[in-house]
Amino acid sequence: DRVELRVNQTVPSLAGPALRPDLQLFNHTKKTVAVVDLAVAFEEQANDDPESSALARIAAHKRAKYAGIKRHFER
């Protein structure tokens, strides 16, 4: 397979905000892409509700932040 790894770079051919995910792994043969943006969260959680955790909040923020990139690659 012909693959390409881009580290901390903007997405090629994407107009709009200059987002720079930590990793972009393109498989040009299979026409797939994986976009990774890492986050480290440390916060004491007052209850056992996983939806209120710092990690859940960061994950939701990252999904919203990179939704445009997802739409771009789904075309």
Buried (B, 14 or more C-beta within 10 A) or exposed (E): EEEEEBEEEBBEEBEEEEBEBEBBBBEEEEEEBEBEBEEEEEEEEEEEEEEEBBBBBBEEEBEEEBEBBEEBBEE
